[in-house]
Amino acid sequence: MGNEAKQNIPLAKIYLLPNLFTAGNLFFGFLCLIRCIQARYSEEMTTSFALYNQAVWCIFGSLICDGLDGRLARLGGRESLFGKEFDSLADVVSFGLAPAMIVFFLILSPENNFPFFRKIGWLIGFFYLLCGAVRLARFNVITHPLLPKEQLRSSSSHSFIGLPIPAAASVIASLVLVINRFDLKAWALLLPPLMLLIAWLMISNVYYPSFKHIDWTTETKLRAFVLIIIALVVIITFEELSCAILSLTYVFYGLFRHLQHRKKVPLHHE
């Protein structure tokens, strides 16, 4: 028992730099909630609009911090159980609660002019939050280093089981940004059903590609390099639209690939 505890001590260490970025993730999520509340009770429409946009950009800030904390931990060999749990707790706030609150205040609130959502709006938001929390808990369990090897799914895998919650949050954030930027209020009603679909995908067995272990120093062909540069230019130029398109492409890519695989592999009944 003593030797086992000694072996587990490094896993519980708190490394400063990765966890600072995780704290930044949590900070932006908290700031997003504050901006949502301020926007909801702002009397001026222009101020409310600006505050909702700030709330959305806070989610993107959380996404950047979330991407950096894990990468820094892996590059420096500073992965730990504490860091994984801390990261999941921050993700629940930034990518679970914060997007749910944005959509609730903008569309699902009983005070808004969408009668259908007056009674069930809060339920849709909670379902998204619940699925996000379950998704994070399942990920922590199936990647836990103390699981038997035959049950352990390595975090170095090239795929995620279920839609990652940061990707789910990026879809909602980018679409809210597009709706506000181009004044597409009529399209806002598509967000609740899309939110339900995303929630289901998070707890599904659909596989999504992971970009955690991309080696940015690896060699690449000239054509691929040029295409990457063009893609970056398009993203910078179109901003809101490009973020929404990329996020939706990732979501439906995994879903369509899963459906195609189901068609190719016939089900065997006992």
Phi, psi and omega in degrees: 000320180295317179296322179295320179295321179296323180293333183270350182301314180301330181293338183261002181294152178252109180267135192294302190297310179301320182285338172294320177291325175296320176297323176296321175303312180295321179299313180294324176296317178296318179295325177299317179297319179298315181294324177298314181294317178297319180294320182297323184256012175283138182275338181263130182297319181297316179295318179298317179300315181294322181292322177296320177297320177297321178299318179295316179294333175296323177295320176295325174298319177297321179298319179295313179298320181294323178290326183280324185297314180293320181294318178295321179296318180289319181295322182266004183063038185246027177288142181209160176297322178300314181299320180295315181292318178298318180298318180293320178296319178294321181295325178300320180285308189285323185248354176252293184291315185299309177298322179298320180290322178300310181294322180297311182293325183280322191232315192272352182296141179301337182283345180280165186272047176234086187305325184299328185266002184297326183260335186245001182303314181296328181292321178296315178299318180292322179298319177298314180297316180299313181295323177297317179294319178296319178302315180293319179296318180296319179298317180295325181288312186285349176249011183290129184292345181270357176290151172303147186302325182289341179258350186278128173255113187296140178289350178274004178300154181274003181222152172258146170269113184088154179294125177298142184295328175298322178294320177299316180293324181293326177297310182296314182297315183292323179290321175299321179296318179294317180299316179289320184293319185253011176054053182258059184299327181296330181279351182297335180291346177280344182295314180302311177296324177295324178296320178294320178297315180296319179300315179296320181297328180295327182256008180276179175259021177287132181271135177236140181295143178254137179249019184297323190249030174292130178267106183287353178262001182289159179285152178215158179285156182299319181296317179296320179298317180296318180296322178296317179297317179298318179298319179295321178296317179298317180298314181293323184288314187264349174046262188302313183296317182295321178297317180294317181295315180296318181295314180293323178299317180296316181298309186279340174298312179296320181294312181294322178296322178295317180294322178294321179295322179297325179289323182286326181259106181291147179283136179255121180265138178286000000 
